Amino acid sequence: MRARRPFIVVGLVVVVLLALVLPAVQVCRDWAFIDRNTGSRKGYRDWSFGWQSGSWYQESAIEAFMRSNHPAEYRQDWVSYAGTGRNIFGGATLRGLGRPGPIILLNPELIGDYCRSASETEKRRLYDAFASADEKKIRNLVDDIYEALMSETHQKTEPNGPTNGSRPFHPFR
C-alpha cells in the first residue's frame, strides 16, 4: 500500500495540473469574413498544428449579380468579423473582431430577399454604395433595406392572422 502512495500523489498532481492548463491552451481558431462590397460571407477553422477544416461560403445576391453581369468591375474587400480561439473542450480562449461596418447587419438571406424584387439598376446601385466605403451612406442604405423588407412583410400579413398562413393550434377543441 505504501509503495502505491507516491504514484497516487503524482497522478493527482498531474490531473490537477492538466485541469488547470488544458482550458487555457488554444487548439484552433474559428475565422469568419465578410465582403464589404457584396455582403457575402466565408469562414473556416484554423488548427494549431497547421490544418484547416470546416470551410464555408455564403454568396450574396449582389455578388451573384456582379459576377454574371459586371465581372470586370467586380471587386472583393474581405474583412474579418470573427476570430475565436478555442481550447480542447471547445470553450473560447480568445476573441478577435474586425470592423466591417454596417453591412454586417445584412446577412446574405436578407440581401437575397431584397434583391428578389430589385431591378438590375438597383442591384448595381447597392454594389456601388457598399463599395464606396462611405459609412453613413451604407448605414442609411441598410436602414432602407430593413424598412423595405418590413413593409413588404407587413403587406403580406392579414390584419389578425399569422404571416405564414398557418392556423393556430388548439389542442382541446
N, C-alpha and C positions, 0 to 999 in steps of 0.2 A: 504494500500500500504506500509506504514511504517513497518507494522508487518512482511511483507514478506522480507524486505531488509536483515535482518540477515541470513535468510535461503538461499537467493541467494548468498550472500557473502561466507557463509560457503560451499555451494555447489560448487562454483567456486574454492575455495581454495582446496577442496577435489579433484576435477577434475585435477587441475594443479599438485597437489602432486602425484596423480596416474599416470599422463602423464610423470612425471619425474622419478618415482620409478619403474613402471612396465617394462620398457625396460631393466633395469639393473638386474631384478630378473630372475635367471635361473630356468626353469621348467623341462627341460630334457637335456639329453646329448646323441648325436649320436656317437656310437663307431664302429670302423672298425679295423679288424685284418687281418694279412697275415701270412700264414705258410711259414717260410723262407726255409723249406726243399722241398716244393712242389709248392708253388705259389698259393695255394687255399686261398680263402678269405671268411670272415664271418663278421657279424655285427649285431647290434641291437640298439634300443633306450631305454635308462635307464631314467625313470621318477623320479622326486624328491620325490614323495610320495611312492616310492618303487616298482612300476610296471616296467615290461619290455615289449616292444612291437616291432613290425617290424623286427623280426629276419630274417636274410637271410644268404645263404651259397652258394658259388660258388666253386665246386670241380674242380681241375685242372686235366688234363690228367695224370700227373705224380702221383698224389695221387691215382687215379683210378687204374693205373698200379701197384703201390706198394701195395695197399690193396688186389688186386687179385693175384699178382704173388709173392710177398715177404712180407706177413703180419707180420712175426716175426721180420723183420728188419726195418719195417716202424715206424718212429717216427715223431711227430709233434713238431714244435717250433713256437708257435703263438706269434706275436709281434704286438702291437697296432701301426697303422699308422694314425689314426684319432680319435679324441675325442672332438667333437664340442659341447659346451654348447649352448642351445637355450633359448630365452625368450618367453613370452606368444605370441608374434607376429611372432615367427619363426626366428628372427634375431639372429646372432651369438653373444654370450656374452663371449665365451671362446674358445680358440683353443689349443688343446694338440696333439702333434705328437710324435710318436716313431721313432726309427731308424732301419727300417727293412733291409736296404742295397739295393743293385742293383736289387734284384728280384722284387722290387716294380714296376720296369719299364715293367715287363711282366705281362699282365693281363691273366687270365685263357683261354681266347679265343685265344690269340697268342700262348700260350703253347700248346693248343689243335691243332692249325693249324700246328705247328712244329712237334708235336708227331704223327700226322696222317701218315706222311711218314717216321718216325723214327723207327729203329729196336728196339727190346726189349733190346738189349745191350746198345743202345744209350739212351733209356729212363732211364735205370738203372744208366748210367754214369751221366745223368742230375741230378738225385736224389742225387747221391754220391757227386757231385760237389756242389750242393746247401747246402747239409747237412754238408759239410766240414767247412763252415763259413769262407772260405778264400775269402775275399772281392775282391781281384784282380782277382782271378780265376773266380769268379762268374761274375764280370763285363765283362771279356773277353768272357765268355760263353753267356751272354746276347747280347753282340755285335755280336757274331757269329750267334745267333738265328735270330736277326734282319736282318743280311746280307743274311742268307739262305732264309728267308721269302721274302725279297725284290727281290732277284734273281729269286725265284720261280714265283712271281707276274710278273716280267719283262718278263719271258719266255712265260707266258700266254697271253701277250698283243701283239696285232698286231702292226706293226710299226706306223701306223697313226690312229688306232682305239681305242675306249674305252675299258677298262679292262673287263667290264661286258657283252660285246657283244651287247649292245643296239645301236640303231641308233639315231643320233642327231635329235632334234625336230626343224622343220622348219615350223612355223605357216602360212607363206604366199606363200607356193608352191602349 
